[in-house]
Amino acid sequence: MRVNLLDIKIDALSMEETVERVAGLIRNNRPFRVMTLNPEYLYQARSDRELLDLARRADLVTADGEGIVWACRVAGCPVPERVTGIDLMLKLLERASLSGWSVYLFGAAPGVAIAAAERICQEYPGLRIAGSQHGYFQAGEESRIAQEIKETRPDLLFVALGAPKQEIWIDRYLEKTGAGGAIGVGGSFDVLAGRVRRAPRWVRRLRLEWLARLLRQPSRWRRQMILPLFAWTVLKEYKLKRF
């Protein structure tokens, strides 16, 4: 089931259902795109047709962040839970190790993807790492990178270039990579490599992970300023219009 939030369709699935959906997409043997949608992306898409079209073309769109879950509830189309990029990636890595899928890690600073690959291989014995490539490349190198990925034929391609750059790259080059499917995962490689510590589990349970990230990285305040604008847009669209 898909719900409509500000003209973008979101899959109303739990984490486990999302993993099963990805497994089904892999079995279909057709390139697919997974987007983990957060409030910042959705707000920007309201005024950027390219970003809006990217979300509409995605085969699977998850509610990444408590802001999206809240907005769906306000809009009268609730989703079961938030399905963030890093949590989905961890679940897919676990499933990949059991199902024999191969994965490719593309993005982050030099050395981070390699370090992340080494650590997740320890965490998930039997996981097949098709390859890795950092995200610091020059303009014009995209086709070369896509070709290098194609030579490894991964079932899943994790792209950590940050939104919306990663979604744009996936849309343009997925077919050229030969990957079964691709998903943008933001800063997940840094966490998996041990370069960045994630908020404690109790903070995440309180739905305050965004605040923990802001305290750790004060430079994010400009991005966080989008959140009240997003909230106002949702309230205006789904509450105030009724009056």
Secondary structure, 3 states (H helix, E strand, C coil): CEEEECCEEEECCCHHHHHHHHHHHHHCCCCEEEEEECHHHHHHHCCCHHHHHHHHHCCEEEECCHHHHHHHHHCCCCCCCCCCHHHHHHHHHHHHHHHCCEEEEEECCCCHHHHHHHHHHHHCCCCEEEEEECCCCCCCCHHHHHHHHHCCCCCEEEEECCCCHHHHHHHHHHHHHCCCEEEECCCHHHHHCCCCCCCCHHHHHCCCHHHHHHHHCHHHHHHHCHHHHHHHHHHHHHCHHHC
